[in-house]
């Protein structure tokens, strides 16, 4: 069932979109956070990773895309490379695996998935930073829920925009 | 076996990717004391990431800057003239303030030289535009549009006119990464201005700078300024850091952390200065500024005052002054603390009579040994030099300075000269600690002693001080 659903629902995109969308996400994330402080709560690279994972429904490619986007995001921080890489690899793999089983075209589903993956990524970051690197990492449920909800709302708009870039079959 | 790999292919790829990244992560973790710089391959990946992101950021920033420049420089010029006038006034006030601080600065420098203290002066700064951030909450990092080609190196302090921002971390050719003081991994030596408590400033998990691991001290109050202590060998001493926000106890232990509200607005940084060169000698430009400060302040005061002559001063004062100090050096305006405080000058008489000070001829017209034509006598001149032996108890002889005339119409009190032969010793020349109360009119009682006007002896020039 999974494979048939994968074959039916998988979307393809022009190769340029695979390059430009993550770069644009990284650039906008870096630039908008400078002028709008609340934008640091939104994680555009995470949303792009989730979108391609649930659209392509290929866990291997989603894992690799997540790793690449995460490492590029690590490059903009002063943290060791791999913090965001690991977390986005996990998110990409799980999102692609779930995308086979649930209807990812529905807005409500997309919102719930994004909320869950936002919390999941923070949990992985918390584990890596706090228990692997020994760095302080603040976890506050209210803050994380607010962050996840904000990302879910932005995801609805962003996913609709990215849907427009699909290749016509 | 083949079926195992094909069946668990996805999971195996995920494990392989994660394992590779964990190993890569482990190789980057540094022990305390190791250099903070990245290894070659890591640095290369960072350079690629920053290069890819910084190019569109530069373009967007330049476009926005251009549009804003056109609007600000050609369109939005309302109230500019009024603002310019206000700023000019503010500049004058600051120049006066600078003049008053210049002497303190020189004195401080002399004392530091005596104590062998190595002060760091800022020699050169490079202005840079902030073009981006890390984009995450966990990493308080900004990117600036200046790099190694512009003379930037790692661990250079980054400041704004309001206060410190952080230090440069990774420097690329045309871009640099700045680690803010609000980051968990940052560190700066700071000192609280009032309590003189020193500590290490770093960011907490919520991105607010705090001075960590201090002993509880009841003197620490909110609002106390915090400046750099210079102990970290990165930030020069005395740069503004912020103000104390509140004191929080550590969950474990007896120490406290002091949360600091940063002086620089770290959330809205647009332009920063990178200190690229410091030294122990005061820069020539700063020395020139200090030297010119007093001169400029004097000019400003001269422009503000209607004239250097006090219009409220009695006419006799001017006469006496001109007679006694023809060189015109009695333009002292400020109080001279090195000399005894003279008694106040009596105001001008409404109805002058023979006892009025104005009826006394100038000293240069007097002849030694000859009585003055006027029946009056000894009267005080405005210079503080009693003309002859007056009633020592009156205290009215020495009236050198009009308290309400700071503009230079009075001279500094002069040292008493020896009395001329045959004259009564000038008792009034003894410094009077507290003059008796003066009548409103200058009705100085005449002394019954023979009047011996003092010859116009050359007076030592009063120490002149600029305003």
Boltz contact constraints between the chains, C-beta under 6 A:
constraints:
  - contact:
      token1: [A, 26]
      token2: [B, 53]
      max_distance: 6.0
  - contact:
      token1: [A, 27]
      token2: [B, 53]
      max_distance: 6.0
  - contact:
      token1: [A, 27]
      token2: [B, 56]
      max_distance: 6.0
  - contact:
      token1: [A, 29]
      token2: [B, 135]
      max_distance: 6.0
  - contact:
      token1: [A, 30]
      token2: [B, 53]
      max_distance: 6.0
  - contact:
      token1: [A, 30]
      token2: [B, 132]
      max_distance: 6.0
  - contact:
      token1: [A, 30]
      token2: [B, 133]
      max_distance: 6.0
  - contact:
      token1: [A, 30]
      token2: [B, 135]
      max_distance: 6.0
  - contact:
      token1: [A, 31]
      token2: [B, 57]
      max_distance: 6.0
  - contact:
      token1: [A, 31]
      token2: [B, 132]
      max_distance: 6.0
  - contact:
      token1: [A, 33]
      token2: [B, 133]
      max_distance: 6.0
  - contact:
      token1: [A, 33]
      token2: [B, 135]
      max_distance: 6.0
  - contact:
      token1: [A, 34]
      token2: [B, 132]
      max_distance: 6.0
  - contact:
      token1: [A, 34]
      token2: [B, 133]
      max_distance: 6.0
  - contact:
      token1: [A, 37]
      token2: [B, 267]
      max_distance: 6.0
  - contact:
      token1: [A, 40]
      token2: [B, 137]
      max_distance: 6.0
  - contact:
      token1: [A, 59]
      token2: [B, 10]
      max_distance: 6.0
  - contact:
      token1: [A, 60]
      token2: [B, 10]
      max_distance: 6.0
  - contact:
      token1: [A, 60]
      token2: [B, 13]
      max_distance: 6.0
  - contact:
      token1: [A, 63]
      token2: [B, 13]
      max_distance: 6.0
  - contact:
      token1: [A, 63]
      token2: [B, 14]
      max_distance: 6.0
  - contact:
      token1: [A, 63]
      token2: [B, 17]
      max_distance: 6.0
  - contact:
      token1: [A, 67]
      token2: [B, 17]
      max_distance: 6.0
  - contact:
      token1: [A, 72]
      token2: [B, 49]
      max_distance: 6.0
  - contact:
      token1: [A, 75]
      token2: [B, 45]
      max_distance: 6.0
  - contact:
      token1: [A, 75]
      token2: [B, 46]
      max_distance: 6.0
  - contact:
      token1: [A, 75]
      token2: [B, 49]
      max_distance: 6.0
  - contact:
      token1: [A, 76]
      token2: [B, 49]
      max_distance: 6.0
  - contact:
      token1: [A, 76]
      token2: [B, 134]
      max_distance: 6.0
  - contact:
      token1: [A, 77]
      token2: [B, 134]
      max_distance: 6.0
  - contact:
      token1: [A, 77]
      token2: [B, 139]
      max_distance: 6.0
  - contact:
      token1: [A, 77]
      token2: [B, 141]
      max_distance: 6.0
  - contact:
      token1: [A, 78]
      token2: [B, 139]
      max_distance: 6.0
  - contact:
      token1: [A, 78]
      token2: [B, 141]
      max_distance: 6.0
  - contact:
      token1: [A, 78]
      token2: [B, 169]
      max_distance: 6.0
  - contact:
      token1: [A, 78]
      token2: [B, 179]
      max_distance: 6.0
  - contact:
      token1: [A, 79]
      token2: [B, 139]
      max_distance: 6.0
  - contact:
      token1: [A, 80]
      token2: [B, 25]
      max_distance: 6.0
  - contact:
      token1: [A, 80]
      token2: [B, 28]
      max_distance: 6.0
  - contact:
      token1: [A, 81]
      token2: [B, 42]
      max_distance: 6.0
  - contact:
      token1: [A, 81]
      token2: [B, 45]
      max_distance: 6.0
  - contact:
      token1: [A, 82]
      token2: [B, 21]
      max_distance: 6.0
  - contact:
      token1: [A, 82]
      token2: [B, 24]
      max_distance: 6.0
  - contact:
      token1: [A, 82]
      token2: [B, 25]
      max_distance: 6.0
  - contact:
      token1: [A, 85]
      token2: [B, 21]
      max_distance: 6.0
  - contact:
      token1: [A, 86]
      token2: [B, 18]
      max_distance: 6.0
  - contact:
      token1: [A, 86]
      token2: [B, 21]
      max_distance: 6.0
  - contact:
      token1: [A, 89]
      token2: [B, 17]
      max_distance: 6.0
  - contact:
      token1: [A, 93]
      token2: [B, 14]
      max_distance: 6.0
  - contact:
      token1: [A, 136]
      token2: [B, 184]
      max_distance: 6.0
  - contact:
      token1: [A, 136]
      token2: [B, 205]
      max_distance: 6.0
  - contact:
      token1: [A, 138]
      token2: [B, 205]
      max_distance: 6.0
  - contact:
      token1: [A, 138]
      token2: [B, 206]
      max_distance: 6.0
